[in-house]
Amino acid sequence: MATVKLTETLFGVTNNNNEIKKYTLSTPDGFEVSLINYGATIQSIRQPDKNNQISEVTLGYDTLQEYVDDKNFFGCTVGRVTNRIKNGRFELDGTTYELPKDDGTKKHYLHGAFHKRVWDSSTENNDTVIFKYQSPDGESGFPGQVDATVKYILSSDHQLKIDYHATTTKSTPINMTNHAYFNLGGDASGTILDHQLIVPADKIISLDDEHIPTGEIASVENTPFDFRTLTRVGDHINESFTGYDIMLLVNGEGKRPFGKLVHGSSGRAMTIESTQKGIQFYTADHLDGGKGHNGTAYDKHAALCLEIQNYSDSVNNQPQFPTTILLPGEEYHEQTTFHFHLE
């Protein structure tokens, strides 16, 4: 059976003299995933197409400084809490916690600090890269010291498993995800409007005009958010703000199918499974031509994000949303698998 190869190189050195390592997991047929311990980030995924032409299928950068300067969250691990928290504030056990207001409106919290941290890194079994980060009590305003671990495991048939673990010293919200931007046509191939997406989600989290959850769960029936059958991404994209940025709530419980992304002309496809609750589906509406891999200009809709996570702003929508609170003595554990294949 074909095996996975793992190589390690130096990607760069931070201003604080922290070495940033690049780990590349590859298979004999040309599929490869590169990871860096700055932000526990997917730096690159390269996949052959139906004609065995290999292309970069995620957006990213070739240098460390570009990741330090990045404001788009390319490929990184997001935490402690992904997505938005209304007014950058929540109450837990009678205490009000104030968070950075760093979304586009400067009114609300967005995504946290994990993506700008240097993670400890190690490898295992030649197919696994392990990143660990100890988030101090009070980081980004959150209570408790959190010990977070993210494992990336690649199989020879191109299944990339991401395994998330965390523990805490105080009750605190945890909702981690990966923020990869995918374009299965290749990162220099233009927009993702011709991609097709299917997600088994009957419902979405309703949002106000600042993308903050209203607390209502709505049906996708007769809306632009109905991806229950394979649907071209561009067909209804202009009916949703300036593109999609919505949480699709995936039917069922436990690790289960979360859907599939297909790029017809290349034959590339990506199937998703996860233990999580839903997908924040985002069509890169805020990209503005900034340069990425090999100097490629990344414009609006140059990629899409499928951020697998628990409900957004759960802390301010109790009890109708599933909790994101992790207690001391408990372990947060979620797992998502992206299977890259041809069809």
C-alpha distance (Angstrom), angle and dihedral (degrees) to the residues before:
residue distance angle dihedral
M1 . . .
A2 3.78 . .
T3 3.77 113.5 .
V4 3.78 135.1 -146.5
K5 3.80 118.5 -112.2
L6 3.80 122.6 -149.4
T7 3.80 125.3 -158.3
E8 3.79 129.7 179.2
T9 3.82 127.0 -153.8
L10 3.80 137.6 163.9
F11 3.82 110.3 -95.7
G12 3.79 97.3 -178.4
V13 3.81 147.2 -56.3
T14 3.81 124.2 -102.1
N15 3.81 124.6 -132.3
N16 3.82 86.2 -100.9
N17 3.83 90.0 56.4
N18 3.80 94.4 -107.7
E19 3.77 111.0 151.8
I20 3.80 113.2 -128.3
K21 3.77 111.0 -150.6
K22 3.77 127.6 -155.8
Y23 3.79 118.0 -147.3
T24 3.79 119.1 -166.3
L25 3.80 120.6 -163.4
S26 3.82 111.5 -166.9
T27 3.78 140.6 174.5
P28 3.82 126.3 -145.9
D29 3.82 92.3 -108.4
G30 3.81 93.8 62.4
F31 3.81 103.9 -94.3
E32 3.79 112.9 134.4
V33 3.79 141.7 171.9
S34 3.80 122.2 -160.8
L35 3.81 121.2 -161.2
I36 3.81 133.0 -174.4
N37 3.79 129.1 -160.7
Y38 3.81 91.9 -131.7
G39 3.80 99.6 98.7
A40 3.84 91.4 -13.3
T41 3.79 82.8 -89.8
I42 3.80 136.7 -178.4
Q43 3.81 97.7 -130.9
S44 3.80 96.4 179.0
I45 3.80 143.6 -2.1
R46 3.80 116.9 -168.8
Q47 3.80 118.9 -170.0
P48 3.83 132.9 179.6
D49 3.81 117.0 -124.7
K50 3.81 127.9 -141.5
N51 3.83 89.1 -77.9
N52 3.82 91.4 48.6
Q53 3.80 92.2 -108.1
I54 3.81 108.4 147.4
S55 3.81 118.3 -139.9
E56 3.79 137.6 172.7
V57 3.83 105.0 -105.2
T58 3.82 100.1 -174.1
L59 3.78 132.3 59.4
G60 3.78 116.5 -114.5
Y61 3.78 147.8 117.7
D62 3.78 139.3 -88.1
T63 3.82 97.9 -141.4
L64 3.79 136.5 53.8
Q65 3.80 94.3 -128.3
E66 3.81 90.2 60.2
Y67 3.82 89.5 56.6
V68 3.81 90.6 47.4
D69 3.82 89.0 53.1
D70 3.83 95.8 38.9
K71 3.81 118.5 121.6
N72 3.83 96.5 176.7
F73 3.83 99.6 72.3
F74 3.83 91.9 -125.2
G75 3.81 108.7 -164.1
C76 3.79 96.0 -29.1
T77 3.79 134.6 138.8
V78 3.79 108.6 -106.1
G79 3.82 122.2 -149.9
R80 2.91 175.1 -115.0
V81 3.77 79.6 -32.5
T82 3.76 124.2 0.4
N83 3.80 123.8 -148.6
R84 3.79 126.7 17.6
I85 3.80 133.2 -31.8
K86 3.78 112.6 -162.3
N87 3.82 115.4 -108.4
G88 3.81 89.5 -9.0
R89 3.78 89.5 -86.2
F90 3.78 142.0 104.9
E91 3.79 138.8 166.3
L92 3.78 123.6 -130.9
D93 3.82 126.5 175.4
G94 3.79 91.1 -14.0
T95 3.81 96.1 -50.9
T96 3.81 123.7 109.1
Y97 3.80 115.4 -139.9
E98 3.82 122.5 -157.1
L99 3.81 118.3 -150.2
P100 3.83 134.4 -173.0
K101 3.81 113.2 -78.2
D102 3.77 96.6 -139.1
D103 3.81 107.5 141.8
G104 3.80 121.2 111.4
T105 3.80 92.3 -84.9
K106 3.84 93.5 47.9
K107 3.82 86.4 -132.8
H108 3.79 101.1 94.0
Y109 3.80 141.3 44.6
L110 3.83 117.5 -103.7
H111 3.82 129.1 -169.4
G112 3.84 105.3 -38.0
A113 3.81 132.7 -126.9
F114 3.82 109.0 -62.6
H115 3.82 92.7 98.2
K116 3.82 91.6 62.2
R117 3.79 96.6 48.9
V118 3.79 131.5 97.0
W119 3.80 107.7 -121.6
D120 3.80 125.9 -155.3
S121 3.78 109.1 -112.8
S122 3.79 139.8 -159.5
T123 3.79 139.1 157.7
E124 3.79 135.4 -128.1
N125 3.82 136.4 -168.0
N126 3.83 92.1 -6.9
D127 3.82 89.6 -86.4
T128 3.83 102.5 66.3
V129 3.81 134.2 73.1
I130 3.81 117.3 -168.3
F131 3.80 124.1 -159.4
K132 3.83 122.9 -170.8
Y133 3.78 130.1 -173.1
Q134 3.80 131.3 177.6
S135 3.79 109.0 -148.7
P136 3.83 109.9 -157.8
D137 3.80 123.7 -127.5
G138 3.81 106.4 -86.0
E139 3.80 98.0 21.6
S140 3.83 107.6 153.2
G141 3.81 85.8 -3.4
F142 3.82 95.7 -66.2
P143 3.81 122.5 134.6
G144 3.79 124.4 -117.2
Q145 3.77 137.1 27.1
V146 3.80 107.5 -84.6
D147 3.79 124.2 -158.5
A148 3.80 107.3 -157.7
T149 3.80 128.9 -171.3
V150 3.80 127.7 -172.6
K151 3.80 119.4 -173.0
Y152 3.81 123.4 -167.4
I153 3.80 114.0 -161.4
L154 3.82 122.9 -177.2
S155 3.80 124.1 -162.1
S156 3.79 125.3 -156.5
D157 3.83 90.4 -109.2
H158 3.83 91.7 59.7
Q159 3.80 100.1 -98.2
L160 3.78 110.1 148.9
K161 3.79 109.7 -161.9
I162 3.81 119.0 -165.6
D163 3.79 114.4 -162.4
Y164 3.82 119.2 -167.7
H165 3.82 125.6 -163.3
A166 3.80 132.2 171.2
T167 3.80 140.7 167.8
T168 3.81 129.4 -171.9
T169 3.79 141.2 -158.2
K170 3.83 93.0 -145.0
S171 3.79 134.3 26.8
T172 3.79 105.9 -81.2
P173 3.81 139.7 154.5
I174 3.81 116.6 -99.3
N175 3.81 124.6 -176.0
M176 3.80 113.1 150.9
T177 3.79 129.6 -179.5
N178 3.79 143.6 159.7
H179 3.79 117.1 -107.6
A180 3.83 101.8 -154.0
Y181 3.81 117.5 158.8
F182 3.80 109.5 -141.6
N183 3.80 130.5 -157.0
L184 3.79 109.1 166.0
G185 3.78 90.8 -169.9
G186 3.79 88.6 63.1
D187 3.78 130.2 -83.7
A188 3.82 91.4 -93.6
S189 3.81 95.5 45.6
G190 3.80 100.2 93.4
T191 3.80 128.5 -111.5
I192 3.80 130.6 -6.0
L193 3.81 92.8 -129.8
D194 3.83 91.6 111.6
H195 3.80 93.8 51.2
Q196 3.79 115.0 107.2
L197 3.79 122.7 -137.5
I198 3.79 134.5 -167.5
V199 3.82 122.3 -173.9
P200 3.84 123.6 171.6
A201 3.80 93.2 -133.3
D202 3.80 122.8 133.7
K203 3.81 93.9 178.5
I204 3.79 143.9 40.1
I205 3.79 136.1 -162.5
S206 3.81 106.6 -105.3
L207 3.80 114.8 -126.9
D208 3.78 136.0 -158.5
D209 3.81 121.6 -131.4
E210 3.83 90.6 -82.3
H211 3.83 91.6 55.4
I212 3.80 92.1 -107.1
P213 3.84 117.6 140.9
T214 3.80 112.6 -105.9
G215 3.82 91.4 -155.7
E216 3.79 91.7 -108.9
I217 3.80 123.9 119.3
A218 3.81 110.6 -149.1
S219 3.80 135.9 -167.3
V220 3.82 119.4 -110.1
E221 3.82 89.7 -143.1
N222 3.83 110.9 127.7
T223 3.82 92.6 -1.8
P224 3.83 134.0 111.0
F225 3.82 86.6 -108.5
D226 3.81 96.7 70.2
F227 3.81 106.2 114.7
R228 3.80 96.3 151.7
T229 3.80 88.7 120.6
L230 3.80 124.8 40.8
T231 3.81 103.1 -76.7
R232 3.80 133.3 -179.6
V233 3.81 107.5 -111.9
G234 3.80 92.9 -137.0
D235 3.80 96.9 51.8
H236 3.82 96.6 89.1
I237 3.79 102.9 6.3
N238 3.81 95.2 119.1
E239 3.80 91.0 55.8
S240 3.83 90.5 68.7
F241 3.82 114.5 65.4
T242 3.85 103.8 -74.8
G243 3.79 90.2 -37.7
Y244 3.77 138.5 -31.8
D245 3.80 121.9 -43.0
I246 3.79 103.2 147.1
M247 3.80 139.7 124.1
L248 3.80 114.8 -116.0
L249 3.81 111.7 -159.6
V250 3.79 108.1 -140.1
N251 3.80 116.7 -137.8
G252 3.80 118.9 -113.7
E253 3.80 137.6 19.4
G254 3.80 136.5 -92.8
K255 3.80 124.6 26.1
R256 3.80 104.2 -25.3
P257 3.82 143.2 143.6
F258 3.79 112.9 -61.8
G259 3.79 96.8 -177.4
K260 3.76 140.8 -96.9
L261 3.80 140.9 -87.6
V262 3.82 117.7 -148.7
H263 3.81 132.9 -170.6
G264 3.79 105.4 -165.6
S265 3.80 103.9 -163.2
S266 3.82 95.0 51.0
G267 3.81 95.1 36.4
R268 3.80 90.2 -131.0
A269 3.80 118.4 142.9
M270 3.79 136.6 173.4
T271 3.80 123.2 -155.5
I272 3.81 120.5 -164.0
E273 3.79 133.4 -152.3
S274 3.80 125.5 176.6
T275 3.78 147.1 162.2
Q276 3.81 90.3 -137.4
K277 3.82 131.6 101.1
G278 3.79 104.2 -113.8
I279 3.79 154.3 -29.2
Q280 3.78 127.9 -92.2
F281 3.80 97.7 -146.0
Y282 3.81 110.7 -157.4
T283 3.81 126.5 172.9
A284 3.83 99.2 -158.6
D285 3.78 93.5 -105.0
H286 3.81 93.1 164.4
L287 3.79 99.9 54.5
D288 3.80 109.7 117.8
G289 3.79 109.0 -174.2
G290 3.80 98.9 -73.3
K291 3.78 114.2 159.1
G292 3.80 124.7 -104.4
H293 3.82 137.4 160.0
N294 3.82 111.4 9.8
G295 3.80 90.4 -5.5
T296 3.81 93.2 -63.2
A297 3.81 113.0 164.2
Y298 3.80 111.0 -126.5
D299 3.80 109.9 -150.7
K300 3.80 132.1 179.8
H301 3.84 111.6 -57.0
A302 3.84 91.3 11.9
A303 3.82 87.7 134.2
L304 3.77 142.8 -5.4
C305 3.79 133.4 -127.1
L306 3.79 125.3 -138.5
E307 3.80 100.3 -169.6
I308 3.81 107.6 -171.4
Q309 3.81 109.8 -149.9
N310 3.79 152.3 122.2
Y311 3.82 121.3 -80.7
S312 3.80 116.1 -55.5
D313 3.83 118.1 -113.5
S314 3.79 89.8 7.0
V315 3.83 90.7 154.2
N316 3.82 90.9 65.6
N317 3.80 96.5 40.6
Q318 3.78 103.9 58.8
P319 2.94 134.3 -179.9
Q320 3.81 97.1 10.5
F321 3.85 94.1 59.0
P322 3.82 123.3 61.1
T323 3.79 110.1 -97.9
T324 3.80 122.2 -102.2
I325 3.81 93.9 -169.3
L326 3.81 116.3 124.9
L327 3.81 116.0 -159.7
P328 3.82 128.3 -151.1
G329 3.81 109.3 -91.0
E330 3.81 92.2 28.9
E331 3.79 127.7 98.6
Y332 3.79 126.0 -136.4
H333 3.80 109.0 -141.8
E334 3.79 127.1 170.4
Q335 3.79 130.8 157.2
T336 3.79 133.8 -160.7
T337 3.81 128.0 -177.1
F338 3.80 125.0 -160.7
H339 3.83 111.2 -164.4
F340 3.80 112.6 -162.4
H341 3.80 113.2 -160.2
L342 3.81 144.9 138.9
E343 3.77 129.0 -102.2
